Amino acid sequence: MPVNQIPTRVTAAQEFYVRLMRGDHSPFHLCAHSLTPTLLGAEPQDGPNPLTGDQPPPLVPSNPRPESVPEPQIQDAPKIEDASQPRVVLLGTGGGPPAVAHRANTATAVAIGDAVYVVDCGRGAVSAYVNAGLSLGHLRAIFVTHMHADHNGELINFFLYGLHPQGPAGGGLPARIQVFGPGRSDELIAMGAPIESPICPSAPMSGTADLLSHSIAAHAGHLNVAKAAGFPDIREAIAVTELTVATADNQASPLAADLGLQVVTADLGVVDAGANSEPAPAMDPVVIMEDDRVRVSAILVPHGGMFPALAYRFDTDSGSVVVSGDTAKSENVVALAAGSDLLLHEVMDAEAMIASGMPEQFVREILLQVHTDSVEVGEVGSEAGVKRIALHHFVPSQPGAVGDDQWRRQVSRHYDGEVIVGQDLMSIPLGTH
């Protein structure tokens, strides 16, 4: 091929890729022998490929699907009777690891009309988001509670699969999404002891900007090709706000700076907090974001060496919801949830974990220092005066390991309000109970 034809072919290929991703297949013949001449402006030929001499492949497969094998059925997204109804959608309700069948990891959407706010992005979050009938074009912000993978493992996927040349009009993300989450910590402990030979010693307790920037770098090949084909530049689609405390390492991510990723920090105003001291000292909630639909506040919660760890409150005209994040029983959650309409709280059945064979000492001295037992969840709801409690981030996470009635009985031991046992894709209305 003459060298001077190559730019024309590349430009046509870019056009093909963009139009294909937009769902417009009509101008293109997708069989292999006719793709190249069509891109170069020629009509497809019935004979050999004029550039390669290859004969065209058959237009039907040589081994068609037997008639006895049914075509796969694709379920429609759940119907939403009133998309304007403010609601909380449980995208995933499992604590993890390990991965279990029929339950995704923790992720939650707060939908206020045509504005959606996501809290945590565990395994399965993006698929659950679209399966719930939510539009990526309505996503405004993502909030990460802490840096465990079952809460942030799919953060980058919202951008890898959500960016689209036509933006919201084509089902893709808006021009820029705000991402809020923990900043770095310079304290590295696990189960009360320092960690020897840490992975990535330059940033062993990474922050939200680290996670995103290294994920972008790992997918640079895909992202550069997509960018050349007309997709948005991922670096311009993300605005990170790292929530920090004065005692933590607030150094900005060097890679984020190299990428040109927009990163700012917001100090939570706490000077005596730390993984090795007090991870969640008593404090007042801090407003971190406010727009025309919601005001979002954050507070520190205790989750062992995973510091800082956060809980979030969303106040709307239709009601308020608090997402506890992973936490031991905490007075800060009580303060944040005071008078709220819905408390979405993580939950663990310690006795079920022991009965499953987990050593009792590990459950009582380790797990209960970083998670909240079901009876304690009821105590938190009662002390905060919340109207309803919804349970998620189940430990154990296998569906049916603890019955729904058992979860309700345990939480209701010290709580008189409604207890909702969460399920994946459950939608909980705000303001109509």
N, C-alpha and C positions, 0 to 999 in steps of 0.2 A: 504494500500500500504506500502511495506517495506520502511523504512526511506532512505535506500541507493539508492532507485530509484528516489528520488526527484531531486537531482542535474541533472540527465540525462534528466528528463522531462523539467526542467527549461531551460537547454541549447538548447534542441530541440525547445522549444517555442520561444526562442530568435531567433533561425535560421528561424523559420516560419515567425515571425514578420518582420524580415529584408527582407526576400525573397518576402513576400507579398507586402511590401512597394515598392520593386523594380519592381513590376508588374509581378513576376514569380509565377504563381499559379499552374503550372503543377504538381509539386511533391506532392501537398497536396489535400486531400479530405475535402472540407469545410463543409460538413454536420456534424451536431453536434455529431452523434453517432460514427463516424469513425475518428474524429479529434485526440482524445487522443491516440488510438493505433497506428495511423500513426506516430505521433510524437515520440512514443516510439520505432519505428522501425518495427512494425508489419503491415501486410497488413490489409486493412479494411475488416470487417466481414459483412456478410449479416444478421447475427442473432443479438442477444442482444449485447450491449456494454460489453466487458469482464470485465471491471473494475466496472461498475455501475449496470449492469443488465438491463439497460433501452432498450426498443425496439427502433429501428431506426424510425425517423420521415419519413413521406411520402416524396418522392423526388420531388413532384410537389405540389404547394400550393393547399389547399382545396378550395380556392376562387380565381381561376385564373382571370386575367384581362379580362373583357368582350371584345368581338371582336369589339364592337362599340366604345370603348375608344381607341383613337390613342396613340401610344407610344410617350413619350416626345421627342421633337427634340432638339438636342444640336448643337448650331451654332459653326462653325469653327472659329478659330481666324482670324482676318483680314489679308488678303494677303499683304505682303510687297514686292513691286516690286524689290527694291534694298535695302537689309538689311544693306549694307555698307554706304548708304546715311546718313550723319549726319542729325539728326532731333530732334525736341522737341515734345514729346508726352504728350498731356494733359490727364492725367489719371483721374482727377476729377476737376471740375470747379466751384463747389458750395461753397458759404460761408455758414457758419453754426454756431450754430444750428438754427432752427430745421432741422432734416433730411427730405429731400423731395424726391419724386419719380423721377426717370429718370435722376438724377444728383448726382454724388458722391461728397464728399468733396475734398478739395484741395490736389492735388498730381500731380507732374510733373516728367517726365523722360527726361533726356538729353542723347541721344544715339549717340555715336561716334564709328561707326564700331561695333566691338564686345565688347565695353565697355559702360556700362550704369551707369548713376549717377541720383539718385532720390532726388528731393527736396520736402519735406513734405510728410506725410503719413496719410492723413485724411481718413474718412470712405470710404471703398471700394477700397483702394489703391492697395492691393495685388491682388484682383480679376481683377481689371482693368489692372494691370501690365501684367498678363498672357494673358488676353483677347486681349491686344494690340499686342500679338505675341512676346513679349520680353522674353528673357531667364533669369531665375534667376542665371544661371551659368555665366552670363555676368555682373552681378551687382558688381560694385566696391565700391561705397560709397553712403551714405545717408546723406542729409543735412536737418536739422530742422531749420525753421526760428524763431519759438517761441513756447511757451509751452501751447498754446491753443489746446484743444482736437481735433478740426476739422483740425488740422495740424499734430498732432503726435499720434492720437489715434490708428493707425495701425502700428506704428513703430515696436513693438515687434512681430507683425504677420509676418513680412518678415522673421524673424528667426524661429518662431514656425512652419511655413509652408514651409520654404525654406531650412532648414537643411536636408540633405539626406546622407545616408551611402556612396553613390558613388560620392558625391560632384557634380561638374558641369557635369561630364559624365552621371550622372543619372538625370539631370535636377535640381539639387540642387545648393545651394550657393557655392561660392569659400570658401577656408579655413578661410578667415578672411575678414570682411567688416568693412571699416572705417565709423564711425558715427560722424558727426559734429553737434553741436547745442549749445544752450545757457547754461551757467553755472547757479549756484544758484544766487538769489538776496536776500538781507536781507531787502529790502524795499517792503512793502505790502500795496498797495493802490488800490482802485477801484472807478472809477468815481470821482476821486479827493479827496477821503476820506479814512481814515484808515479802515481796516476790523476788526470788533470785533469778538471775539471767533473764530479765524481761524481754519480751518481744518489742522491737522498735524502741530502744532505750532513749532515743532523742525525744520521743513523745509517748511514753508508755501508757499514759491515761489521756488519750486524745479527746479532742472536742468536736463539736458539730462541723466546724469549718474543715478540720482535718479529714473527717469522714467523707465529706462531699468532694473536697479537692482531690484526694487520693482516688476516689471512685471515678471522678472525671478523667484523671490521668490514665487510669486502667482501661477506660473505654475510649481513649483518644482516637484510635483508628476508626471506630464506628462513628464517633461524633464529628470527626473531620470530614469523612465522606458525606455524612448527612448534611453538614454545613455547606459543603460545596454544591450539594443538590438543592439548596434552597431552604433547608430547615433552619430554625432559629439557632443562634449561638447559645449553647447551654450556659455559658458564663454570664450572659446578659439576662438569663431567665431566673436567676437565683439571687436573693438578697438575704444574707445570713445575719442574724442577731444572736451573739453568744451571751448567755446569762452567766455572770461571773460573781465571785466573791473576792474580797480584798486579799484574803490569805492564799488564794490559788494562783497558779502560774497562768497569767493572763497574756502570755506571749502569743502573738498572732501566728497562725499557721504559715510557715514560709512558702509552702507550695501554693496555698491559696493566694498569697501575694504574687507569686510568679505567674499564676494563671490569670490574675486580674479579677478574681472573684470578689464581689462586694461583701465585706465583712465588717460589722461594727460590734461593739461590746456594750452591754447594759449591766451596770453594777447593781446587785441586789441589796446593797447597803448593809451587809453583814460583815463584821470584822473578826469574829471569834469562831468561825466555822472551819472544819477541816475533817478529812477522812480519819486522821489519827487522833482527833480530839472530839469535837461535837459536830457531826455532819448536818444537823438540823436544829440549831438553837432556836429558842422562841423568837419569833419575828412577826411583823405585820405583812400581809400580802402586798405585793408590789405590782402595780399596773404596768404591763409591758407592751400592750397594743390596744388601740381603740380605733374603730372605724364606724361607719354608719349603721352597722348591724350588731356589733358586739364589743364589749370591753373585756379584755383578757388579763387576769392577774396570775401571778406565780408565787410559789413559796417553796422553801427547801424542805425535803423529807428525808428520813434516814433509810438508806439502802446499802449499808455496809461500806465496803471500799469503793463502791461506785458513786463517786462524788465529783461534782454536785449532782444530786437527783432532785427532781422537781415534780410538783403537782400544779395543775392549772384549773382556774375557774373562768367560766364564760357567762357573762351577764348580758341578757338580751331583753328586749321589750316583752317577750313572751315567757320568760323565766330564766332560771340559772341552773347550770350544771357544773359539777366539779369532777375532775378526773384525777384520781389519787396518785397515779403512777405506781411503781413498785415501792413499797414502804412497809416498815414495821408500824405498829400502832403509834400514831403521832398526834401530839397536841397541835402541831402546825396544820394538819389536815382538818382537825376540828375547827381551828380558827378560820381557815380558808372556806370551809363548807358551811359556816354558820348561816342558818336560815335558808339554805339553798333548796331548790325544787327537786333536784336529783343529784345524788352522790353515786358516781360510778367508781366502785372501789375494787381493788384486787382482793383475792380471797384464797386462803389455804385451809385445808382440813388437816391439822397436825396429826390427829389420831389415825386418819386414813393413811397418811404417809407412813406412820409407824407400822400399821397393820399390813402395809404392802411389803414390809421387809426392810425399810430404811432404818438405820440405827437410831434409836430413840435419842441418844445424846446429840447426834448430828441435827436431828429435827429441832430439838428444844434449844440447843446452844448455838446453832448456826442459822437454820432456816427461820426460826421465829424472831431472830434479831434483824431480819431483812424483809420479812413478809408479815402479813396480818392474818391471824387465825379468824375463822368465821365468827366465833363468839365475840371477838374483839371488834370486828366490823360493825356489829350491832351496837356496841358501846360507843364507837365513834359517831355513828348516825344519831344515836340518842343524845349524846353530849352536844352535837352540833345543831340539833333541832331540824334535821333535814326532813323533807316531806316523803321522799322515796329513796330507797337504796336499790341500785342495780349492781349485780355481781359480774365480774369478768376476770381475766387472767387467773383462771382456775388452776390450783395446784392441789391434787393431781389434775392434769389437764385432759386425760382421756375421757371422752364423753361416757357418762354412766358410771364412772369410777365412784362417784358420790351422787346419790339421787337428788333430784331437784327438791323434793320435800325435805330431805335431810339438810341441804344448804339453807332452806328457808327456816327450818326449826332452829338451827344453830344461831343464825343471825338474829332471829326474833326473840331469843332468850332475853335480850336486853334492849329490844327495839320494838315499838308498837306500830310503826308505819308499814307501808307496802314494801315487800321485798321481791325484786324481779331477778330471776335466775337467767342470766344472759345466754343468748345463743348467737352464733354467727349469722349475720344479716338481719338480726332483729332490729326493728325500728321503734323507738320509744318517743311518743309525742311530748313536746314541751307545752305547758300552759293549758292542757285540756283535762288533766286528771281531777 
